[in-house]
Amino acid sequence: MILTEIARLVDGELAGNENKLISGAAAFDEADDHEITYASRPAFLKRIGKSRAGAVIVPRHFRTEGKNLLGVDNPQVAFAKIIARFFPIRDSGVGIDSKASVGRDFSSGKALYVGACAVIGDKVRCGHQVKIHEGAVIGPEVIIGDEVVIYPNVTIGERCRIGNRVIIHPGTVIGSDGFGFALDGGKYIKIPHTGIVQIDDDVEIGANNTIDRGTFGKTWLKKGVKTDNLVQIAHNVTVGEHSVLVAQVGISGSTTLGRHAILAGQAGLSGHLRIGDNVTIGPQAGVAKSIESGQTVSGSPELPHRLWLKVSRIIPRLPDLLKRLSKIEKRLKTLESKLTK
């Protein structure tokens, strides 16, 4: 594509050679003369002169000499759109593979693809342009919306609901039983889980997630939620709109997250909590109590982030502080003994 075509694609302002031919996209330090890259942070903007890229996407009002620049409101978003144009997702085609197994009373819209060894249960409903890849298992009475991509070896349990434009990456299990047992004397009795999982529109679920069905009712991922790989979401959890769960996050049963929450890697949340809107929880945090909207917390147990930074700086000094405190205590005892004589 020439730069004028790329500018139209992302509604950008072009400065430089508008007829420059671009044939790919690459990272800032790896892009060559035929490729486009992006720079949004000051550290990269300062180094634009050293970039070999044929063009650089920058914040809209940024200017520098000697480079082909494409100014946009959000360079990262624009770059994502351009990558998608240069590297389109492989089209799996349409049709049901002869090695797939499809149950009774199955219905689907246009342009369905079902890969080899996929298994679809009875009374499953699919919308238009659904892609169910090899080895996926779709339980009975599952409902799937339009433009859904289900990658290999995904399992979706019976009666679960999948919205439109949902992407589910390999190995994820949706609708497994929650971890619920009742102690009866010296043994545990399994609590049946009769609920479902509901995944709303525009959700993307990473590889090897486990999302448990509700004991009753539903476990619910609302519109626009994004999860990384290896995320565990327990029974009856609700994840608010456009929240992000990073790798190895674990959320215990019946906890509710508000909108635009960010849970960093390996954060763990206890059950029955209420996490407000726009909350950020730091990596490896252990959250044991509810958090009001707009808060940022870190540590285990969780603390306000600024306080946690102060505490974390003190911890390495504790052995030395303990020695100094012991010396002070000895001196006090010596002084007290002299005063009592």
C-alpha positions as MATLAB code, in Angstrom:
seq = 'MILTEIARLVDGELAGNENKLISGAAAFDEADDHEITYASRPAFLKRIGKSRAGAVIVPRHFRTEGKNLLGVDNPQVAFAKIIARFFPIRDSGVGIDSKASVGRDFSSGKALYVGACAVIGDKVRCGHQVKIHEGAVIGPEVIIGDEVVIYPNVTIGERCRIGNRVIIHPGTVIGSDGFGFALDGGKYIKIPHTGIVQIDDDVEIGANNTIDRGTFGKTWLKKGVKTDNLVQIAHNVTVGEHSVLVAQVGISGSTTLGRHAILAGQAGLSGHLRIGDNVTIGPQAGVAKSIESGQTVSGSPELPHRLWLKVSRIIPRLPDLLKRLSKIEKRLKTLESKLTK';
ca = [
       0.000    0.000    0.000;
       1.166    3.553   -0.613;
       1.114    5.910    2.364;
      -1.916    7.840    1.134;
      -3.941    4.594    1.213;
      -2.712    3.832    4.724;
      -3.583    7.376    5.851;
      -7.157    6.910    4.627;
      -7.389    3.583    6.433;
      -6.582    5.146    9.839;
      -7.790    8.729    9.273;
      -4.232   10.009    9.571;
      -2.386   13.190    8.554;
       0.546   12.431    6.276;
       3.833   14.345    6.331;
       6.447   13.225    3.816;
       6.410   11.149    0.642;
       2.747   10.309    0.087;
       3.646    7.807   -2.663;
       6.029    5.812   -0.475;
       5.287    2.106   -0.950;
       4.866    0.091    2.262;
       4.741   -3.704    2.163;
       4.689   -4.680    5.825;
       4.629   -3.663    9.486;
       7.229   -4.287   12.184;
       8.417   -3.281   15.650;
      10.184    0.068   16.059;
      13.726   -1.325   16.303;
      13.219   -3.944   13.590;
      11.353   -2.073   10.836;
      13.135   -1.595    7.506;
      12.634    0.916    4.714;
       9.665   -0.962    3.201;
       7.829   -1.309    6.558;
       5.761    0.923    8.830;
       6.041    1.120   12.612;
       4.710    3.353   15.377;
       6.020    5.559   18.192;
       3.795    7.017   20.882;
       5.908    7.183   24.056;
       8.536    9.933   24.486;
      11.376    7.412   24.626;
      10.567    6.244   21.084;
       9.689    9.673   19.702;
      13.163   10.901   20.679;
      14.714    8.070   18.664;
      12.713    8.465   15.448;
      15.783    9.821   13.636;
      17.532    6.476   14.182;
      14.641    4.355   12.897;
      15.106    2.600    9.552;
      11.323    2.370    9.009;
       9.834    3.648    5.786;
       7.132    5.433    7.791;
       6.303    5.991   11.455;
       2.874    6.449   13.003;
       3.039    9.225   15.612;
       0.690   11.373   17.739;
      -1.236   13.694   15.457;
       0.641   16.940   16.152;
       4.159   15.493   16.368;
       6.609   16.672   13.671;
      10.241   15.994   12.825;
      12.356   16.402    9.716;
      13.570   13.684    7.390;
      10.907   11.050    8.134;
       7.621    9.963    6.614;
       5.149   10.496    9.444;
       1.517    9.512    9.830;
      -0.157   11.544   12.585;
      -3.144    9.965   14.333;
      -5.043   10.311   17.601;
      -3.972    6.890   18.911;
      -0.825    5.444   17.273;
      -1.168    2.012   18.844;
      -4.763    1.565   17.647;
      -3.846    2.788   14.161;
      -0.899    0.371   14.044;
      -3.175   -2.516   15.045;
      -5.508   -1.720   12.121;
      -2.592   -1.596    9.707;
      -1.158   -4.908   10.974;
      -4.570   -6.495   10.431;
      -4.507   -5.295    6.806;
      -1.007   -6.628    6.102;
      -1.430   -9.877    8.036;
      -5.066  -10.987    7.648;
      -6.306  -13.994    9.616;
      -6.185  -17.182    7.563;
      -9.578  -17.962    6.122;
     -10.567  -21.479    7.134;
     -13.260  -21.583    4.488;
     -16.784  -22.885    5.015;
     -18.430  -26.245    5.467;
     -18.484  -29.096    7.951;
     -15.557  -31.491    7.809;
     -16.483  -35.118    7.206;
     -14.628  -36.088   10.408;
     -16.693  -33.755   12.586;
     -19.628  -34.989   14.654;
     -22.829  -32.930   14.696;
     -25.769  -33.704   16.976;
     -29.502  -33.664   16.372;
     -31.480  -30.496   15.705;
     -28.381  -28.381   15.001;
     -28.930  -25.064   13.224;
     -26.566  -22.380   11.927;
     -26.447  -19.241    9.817;
     -24.405  -18.580    6.707;
     -20.696  -19.354    6.214;
     -20.300  -21.926    9.002;
     -16.993  -23.766    9.350;
     -16.564  -26.897   11.501;
     -13.127  -28.516   11.539;
     -12.100  -32.149   11.742;
     -12.820  -33.999   14.995;
     -14.975  -31.176   16.353;
     -18.016  -32.397   18.280;
     -21.267  -30.444   18.394;
     -24.017  -31.575   20.750;
     -27.764  -31.703   20.257;
     -29.855  -28.537   19.834;
     -26.868  -26.219   19.362;
     -27.637  -22.871   17.680;
     -24.998  -20.909   15.744;
     -25.231  -17.510   14.039;
     -23.592  -16.385   10.813;
     -19.868  -16.744   10.037;
     -19.030  -18.985   12.978;
     -15.697  -20.837   12.892;
     -15.425  -23.946   15.078;
     -11.918  -25.310   14.652;
     -10.487  -28.795   14.980;
     -11.126  -30.755   18.136;
     -13.506  -28.254   19.740;
     -16.374  -29.647   21.783;
     -19.686  -27.770   21.967;
     -22.135  -29.172   24.510;
     -25.889  -29.596   24.046;
     -28.132  -26.511   23.819;
     -25.256  -24.047   23.534;
     -26.149  -20.792   21.749;
     -23.436  -19.039   19.717;
     -23.807  -15.605   18.084;
     -22.445  -14.197   14.826;
     -18.780  -13.969   13.757;
     -17.506  -16.171   16.568;
     -14.132  -17.919   16.339;
     -13.621  -21.009   18.494;
     -10.068  -22.287   18.173;
      -8.900  -25.935   18.465;
      -9.585  -27.976   21.588;
     -11.944  -25.483   23.210;
     -14.718  -27.000   25.321;
     -18.017  -25.197   25.891;
     -20.346  -26.905   28.359;
     -24.047  -27.447   27.907;
     -26.476  -24.492   27.788;
     -23.764  -21.829   27.846;
     -24.299  -18.611   25.886;
     -21.706  -17.031   23.577;
     -22.351  -13.551   22.122;
     -21.317  -11.950   18.841;
     -17.719  -11.438   17.663;
     -16.298  -13.553   20.478;
     -12.843  -15.143   20.098;
     -11.924  -18.149   22.253;
      -8.326  -19.366   22.036;
      -7.118  -23.003   22.176;
      -7.576  -25.177   25.220;
     -10.073  -23.000   27.082;
     -12.872  -24.671   29.037;
     -16.114  -22.756   29.488;
     -18.832  -24.175   31.685;
     -16.976  -26.687   33.823;
     -18.370  -27.348   37.296;
     -17.427  -24.860   39.974;
     -15.317  -25.934   42.951;
     -18.117  -26.551   45.436;
     -18.269  -29.257   48.111;
     -20.156  -29.633   51.381;
     -18.396  -31.245   54.347;
     -20.433  -34.159   55.678;
     -18.657  -35.542   58.707;
     -15.252  -36.608   57.444;
     -16.022  -36.517   53.725;
     -16.937  -33.973   51.059;
     -20.181  -34.114   49.086;
     -20.222  -32.540   45.634;
     -22.573  -29.554   45.196;
     -24.247  -29.764   41.775;
     -23.707  -26.728   39.559;
     -26.806  -26.136   37.480;
     -26.083  -22.631   36.126;
     -24.415  -21.500   32.918;
     -21.656  -19.230   31.611;
     -22.700  -16.192   29.598;
     -20.133  -14.504   27.368;
     -21.322  -11.174   25.939;
     -20.352   -9.475   22.648;
     -16.760   -8.603   21.666;
     -15.102  -10.693   24.377;
     -11.742  -12.338   23.700;
     -10.655  -15.236   25.902;
      -7.023  -16.393   25.958;
      -5.639  -19.908   25.767;
      -6.210  -22.401   28.586;
      -8.700  -20.322   30.556;
     -11.129  -22.098   32.864;
     -14.481  -20.416   33.407;
     -16.817  -22.295   35.738;
     -20.576  -22.372   35.396;
     -22.723  -20.883   38.124;
     -23.982  -22.963   41.010;
     -27.305  -21.368   40.103;
     -27.764  -18.481   37.676;
     -24.661  -17.621   35.676;
     -21.006  -16.749   35.543;
     -20.964  -13.643   33.369;
     -18.290  -11.952   31.238;
     -19.802   -8.710   30.010;
     -19.201   -6.845   26.764;
     -15.619   -6.221   25.647;
     -13.829   -8.209   28.369;
     -10.334   -9.424   27.418;
      -8.530  -12.239   29.215;
      -4.946  -13.393   28.830;
      -3.819  -17.036   28.956;
      -4.207  -19.218   32.057;
      -6.968  -17.249   33.770;
      -9.318  -18.923   36.285;
     -12.817  -17.510   36.806;
     -14.906  -19.312   39.399;
     -18.651  -19.913   39.656;
     -21.022  -16.931   39.644;
     -18.279  -14.358   39.058;
     -19.305  -11.266   37.080;
     -16.652   -9.386   35.090;
     -17.719   -5.868   34.101;
     -17.580   -4.320   30.641;
     -14.171   -3.819   29.001;
     -12.196   -5.228   31.904;
      -8.781   -6.837   31.349;
      -7.516   -9.946   33.164;
      -3.806  -10.662   32.651;
      -2.133  -14.090   32.778;
      -2.695  -16.362   35.788;
      -5.323  -14.172   37.425;
      -7.612  -16.156   39.711;
     -11.041  -14.952   40.854;
     -12.962  -16.843   43.544;
     -16.675  -17.528   43.452;
     -19.392  -14.842   43.478;
     -16.977  -11.903   43.190;
     -18.141   -9.005   41.005;
     -15.841   -6.724   39.011;
     -17.019   -3.346   37.745;
     -16.332   -1.751   34.377;
     -12.800   -1.149   33.060;
     -11.071   -3.103   35.810;
      -7.450   -4.145   35.217;
      -6.102   -7.214   37.031;
      -2.361   -7.630   36.496;
      -0.607  -10.981   36.269;
      -1.117  -13.533   39.062;
      -3.486  -11.314   41.021;
      -5.802  -13.373   43.228;
      -9.218  -12.334   44.537;
     -11.188  -13.909   47.379;
     -14.839  -14.794   47.000;
     -17.956  -12.621   47.456;
     -16.073   -9.343   46.911;
     -17.273   -6.202   45.154;
     -14.631   -4.507   42.993;
     -15.680   -1.082   41.678;
     -15.297    0.565   38.284;
     -11.858    1.598   36.988;
      -9.988   -0.356   39.641;
      -6.402   -1.466   38.959;
      -4.986   -4.429   40.900;
      -1.217   -4.913   40.695;
       0.708   -8.102   39.860;
       0.643  -10.910   42.441;
      -1.720   -8.907   44.633;
      -3.845  -10.834   47.102;
      -7.223   -9.131   47.463;
      -9.254  -10.122   50.512;
     -11.739   -7.247   50.770;
     -13.917   -5.183   48.451;
     -12.419   -2.166   46.652;
     -14.163    1.098   45.826;
     -14.192    2.537   42.301;
     -11.096    4.302   40.995;
      -8.623    2.687   43.412;
      -5.210    1.217   42.560;
      -3.948   -1.475   44.930;
      -0.902   -3.718   45.187;
       0.601   -6.258   47.554;
      -0.748   -9.121   49.633;
      -2.899   -8.353   51.470;
      -3.783   -5.479   49.182;
      -2.815   -1.917   50.096;
      -3.256    1.403   48.292;
      -0.517    1.364   45.664;
       1.429    4.380   46.983;
       1.443    2.952   50.505;
       2.547   -0.428   49.182;
       5.503    1.218   47.406;
       6.621    2.724   50.719;
       6.177   -0.588   52.535;
       8.084   -2.526   49.868;
      11.058   -0.173   50.256;
      11.096   -0.715   54.017;
      10.959   -4.528   53.938;
      14.606   -5.093   52.845;
      15.747   -2.811   55.691;
      13.883   -4.720   58.401;
      16.842   -6.931   59.547;
      19.014   -3.856   60.051;
      16.185   -1.979   61.772;
      15.658   -4.949   64.102;
      19.348   -4.910   65.112;
      19.212   -1.177   65.783;
      16.004   -1.561   67.791;
      17.599   -4.329   69.900;
      20.549   -2.068   70.685;
      18.198    0.770   71.699;
      16.240   -1.589   73.980;
      19.458   -2.696   75.692;
      20.514    0.919   76.261;
      17.073    1.751   77.695;
      17.272   -1.157   80.086;
      20.723   -0.012   81.220;
      19.458    3.542   81.801;
      16.366    2.291   83.667;
      18.486    0.119   85.950;
      20.730    3.097   86.806;
      17.747    5.342   87.526;
      16.174    2.830   89.913;
      19.336    2.563   92.061;
];
